[in-house]
Amino acid sequence: MSGDHLSNEVSVGAELTPTGVTAKAKSRAISALDRLVGAGIDRLTAPLESSTAKIRAQGEADRKLIAALSEKKINLLGQDQDFSAAAFANDIKTSVRRQVNKDGVAAAALQDLRDQPPNSESTASGPETLDPDFLNRFERYAEDATSDQLRERWGRVLATEIRKPGTFSMKVMRAVDEIDAPTAALFESLCANRFDKYLIGCLTGEIKTIEKIKLVSAGLIAEPGLTGHNLRFREVRLGVEEMWCLSDSNGGFGFPKNTTIPSYPNQFEAPLVTQDNGVPAVPIYILTDVGVAISTILPDTSSDVLRRYCETLSKFCQAPIYEFQAIPGALLPIRVHKV
C-alpha cells in the first residue's frame, strides 16, 4: 500500500472525530479509505465540494505524468516507439482512470459518514478492520464506478459496511453492480414506504406488473404471486384493553380488537387492512435478503412509515388508535388518534 498510513490515519481520524464516530468504526473507515486512495487520502479531508475539483486537477497532473513517463520508457525500450508509446500510455490512462473512480467512491463514502455517523450501539462489537475479501471485491467495483451516480452508490455501500460490517456479501455486491439505473431509482422510491423488510402496500400503491418483474429479476423483492403477502398484527394488552398492534424496536400503534376498519377505501389501490385467518393484516411486498441489504444504504424510514400508516388508518377506523413508543419490556402510549 502506498503512502504514509500514519498520516492518513491522522487526516481521516480528524475528519471523523467531530461526528462522534466510535473507535472501531473510525479504524474501519481509516483502513478502508487508505486501501482505496493511499497517499491521496488528504484529498478527501477537504470539504466535499472541493474534492471533485481536486480530483480533476490531479487528473490533469496525471495526464502530464503519462506523457513524461511514456517518453522515458520509450527511450528505455529503444524499439518500435509508436507501439510502445501507445501501449504504455493506455496502461497509465487505465490506472489513472481507476484511481479517479476510487477517489470519487471514497469521497462519497466519507460524506455519507459525515451525514450519518455510526452510532456506538451498532459499531461497538464489530472488527477494527473490514474483511479483506470484501475490500478486494469492493475495490474492483469502485475502480469501475465511472459516473457520479455509481460513485455515490458504492460510497454508500462502503459507509454502510463501515457502520455494520457483514451487511454486503459477495452476492449482494453483485446485485448492486448489476442493477440498472431505472430499477435502482424505482427501488429507492419504494423504500420510502419500507417498514423493516416490508413495503406497506397501501402506501406504495399497486406496483405495475412490469415493475414487479424487474424488481423480482433483480433479486430485490420476493415474488408476490397471485395473492400477494400479508403482515399480521400481533396481540397486545394495554391495561384491560386487548389490542391488535404493529410495531418495531422504536414503537408502533394499535387498536382495540373489536375495531372495524374498511378494507378498501376508494382512493387506495391496495387494501388498508385485510384478514389473515381471522387476524388483521396489512398487504405488503417483502424484500429479499439482497433487497434488505441494499435498502440499508437508504435512509431508514420505518418509524415514519408506521406513523403514516397509523394516521391513514385513523381516518377510517371506528375506534381510537393508540400510538406507542417502545421502552424496555413494554410499549408506552404517547398519542391517541380519536375518531
N, C-alpha and C positions, 0 to 999 in steps of 0.2 A: 504494500500500500504506500502510495506516495504521500509526501507532505509530513508536517510535524503534528503528530496526533495530540501532543500536549497542548499545542497552540489551538488546534481545532476544538479540543475539549473546553478550553477557556472561552473561546468565541461562542460556541453553541450553548455552553453552560450559562454564560452571562445573559444570553438572549432568552433562555427559558426560565431562569430564576424568578423574574418578576411575576410569572404566571402561577407560581406555586406548584410547579411540577415536582413530583416525588423523585427521590434519588434514583430509584431503579428505572423509572420511566425516562429520566434525564440521561442515564447511562445508555439506555437502549437507543435514544434519539441520537446521542453523540456518535455511537459506533455505527449506526445505520447511515447517517449523513456523511460521516467520514468515509464510509465504504463507497458512497456514490460520488462525492466530489473531491475527496482528498484535500490537497493543498488549496483548492479553490473554495474551501468552506467559508472563507471570510466574505465571499460574495453574497452568501445567504443571510448574514447577520446585519446587513443594511436594511432599511425599510424596503418592503416588497416592491413598491412602485419603482424603485431604482434598480432592483435586481435584474429586470429584463434589459434595461439599458446597459448594465454592467456585462451581462451575458453577451449581448450583441457586440459590445466593444471588445470583449475577449475574443469573440468570433472573428472580428476584423484583424486582431493581432495574430490569431492563429493562422489566418489566411496568408499573412505576410511571412509567418514562420514556415508555412508549407513551401512557399516559393524559395526561401533561403535554403531549407533543408534539401529540397529537391535538387537544387543546383549542386549542393555539396555532394550528395550521394551519386549524382550523375558523374561527377568528376572522379569519384572513387571507383565507380563501375567501369568507366572508360570505354564502354562499347554500347552500341545501339541506344544512343542518348534519347531519341524520341520515345522509344518504348519504355525505357527506364523512367523517364520523367513522368509519363502518363501513369504508369503503374504505381510509382511512389506517391505521386500527388493524390491519386484515388484512395490509396491506403490511408494517407494522413487525413484526407477530407472525411472519410468514413469515421475515423477515430474522433475527429473534431465534432462531427455531427452527433455522434453518440454521446459525447460528453456534454454538449449543449443540451441535449434532451434530458440527460440525467440531472444536470443543473436545474432545469426547469421543474422536474419532478420533485427534487429536493427542496426547492424554494416553495413549491405548493404545499409540501408536507409540513414544513416549518410554519408557514402561515396558518395551516389548519390547526397545528398545535398551539399557536398563539391564540386563535379564536376559541378553541375548545380544549383547554388544558386538561391532561389526565387527572382524575381525582385519586386521592390516596386509597380509597376503598377498592378501586378496580385495578390498581397497579402495584400494590404493596407486595403481593405474593408472586409476581412474575419474575422471570430471569433478568439478569443485568444486561444481557445482550440478546439480540434476536437470533432465531435459529439460522445457522449457516445455509441450510438447504433453501429456506425461504429467501434469504438475501441473494443467493446465487441465481435463483429463478427470477426474483423481483428485478434484479439489475438488468437482466436481458429484456424484460418488458419495458423498463424505464428507458433503455437505450433506443427503443423503437417508438417512443412517445413523441411523434413529430408535430403534433398540434397542441395548442393551448388546452383544448378540451381534454385530450388524452393525458397531458401532464398533470392537469388538475385531478383527473380521476385517479391516476396512480399515486399522486401525492396524498390523496385522501386514504387510499389503501394503506400506504406506509404509516401515516399518522394513526390510523385505527389499529394497526398491528403493534405500534409502539404503546398505545394505550392498553390494548388487550392482546398479548401475544397468543398466537394459535388460531386467531379468527380466520385467517386466509390460508387455506390449504392449497396444494398444487391444483386441485380440481377447481376450487373457487377462482384462483388466479387465471386459469384457462378460460373460465366463463367470463371474467372481467375483460380479458383480452379479445374474446370472440364476439361479445355483444355489440351490435351496431348502434349507431347514434340515435336513430328514431326509437328503437326498443329501450335503450337506456333512458331516454327522455320520458317515455311512457311509464316505465317502471318508477322513475323518480317522482313523477306526478301522482301516481297511485299510492306511493308510500307516504304521502301527506295524510292518508287515511289509514295508516298502519297502527294496529294495537298488538304489541308483542309480535307474533309471527302471522298475524291475521290482517286482512284488509276488510274493513266493515263494508258490506255490500250496499247498504242504503246510502252511504256517504260517497262511495266511489261511483255508484250508478252501475248499470249493466255494462260490462266490458264487451266490446264488439267481438264477434267470433274471430275475425282475422287477427285482432289484437291478442286474444286469448291464445291463439295458435302460436304467435310469435313469443309470447311470454312463457308458454309451456315448452316450446322448442329450445328456448334459451336456458331452460332449467331454472326459471325464476319462481314459477308458481306450480302447484300441483294441478294435475288435470281435474277440472271440476266435474266432468261427466255430465250426464243429462239432468241430474237432480241437484247438483251443487253440494256445498258443505255448510254445516251449521256449527256455531259455537254455543253450547248450552250454558245458561245461567246456573249458578250454584245456590244452594240453600244456606241462608244465614239467619241469625236471630238478633233483633235489635230490641232489647228489653223483653217484652212479652210478644212482640210482633215478629211473625215468621215472614221472611222476605226472600225474593229472588235477587241475586246480586251478580254483577260483573265487575271485576277488579283486577288490579295488578299490584306490584310491590309498593306503589305510591298511594293508591287509593282506588276509588271507583264509585259505583252507585247501585242502588237497589230500590225495589218497590214491593209493596205488600203482595202476598201470594194470591190473594183473591182479586187482583187488579185485572181489568180488561183493557187491552191495547189493540186498536185496529191494525191488522197486518199490512194493509195496502192503501194508505192514504194516496189520493190521486196523483200528487205531484212527485211521487217517488217511483223510480224504475225497479227497485228491489224492495222486498218486504222489510218493514221496520223490525218486526219480530215474527217468529213463527213458532210452531210447536214441534218438539222432537221427543216422541214417546211421552207426551204429557208434560214435558218440561219446556219452559220458554227458551227460545234460542234466537240468535241473530245470524242471518245468512252471511257467509264470509267467503273470501278466497284465501287459500292457505299458501304461504311462502314455503318453498323448499329450503333445505339446509343452505344451498347456494344462495337463494334469494335472501334468507335471513342474514347471511354473512355480508352480502353486498349492501343490504339495507343499513348496515351499521356505519357506512361511510356517509349516510344522510342524517339530517337532524332527527333525533328521537322525539316523535310527536305523540307517543302512546297516551300520555295523560291528557293532552289537549283533545285527542280523538275521542277518548271516553267521555270527556266533558261535552263535546259537541253532540255525541250520540245521546247522552243523557238529556241535554237541552232539547234535542229533536223529539225524543220520546215524550218529554214533559208536555209538549204541545197537544198530544193526543191521548195521554194517559188519564184515566178516570179516578186516579188516586195520587197522593203526594209521592214524589220521587226523592229519595234521600241521597245526597252526595256525601261520600266518605273520604277521610284521609286515613292512610294506613299508619298504625302505631304498633309497637311490638305486641304480638298476640291478639290484636283486635283491629276493628275498623271504627273510627271516630266520626260521627255525623258532623259535618261542617256547614251544610246548606240543605234547605228543603225547597224543592220545586213544587209549588202547590198548583192545584187545578185552577 
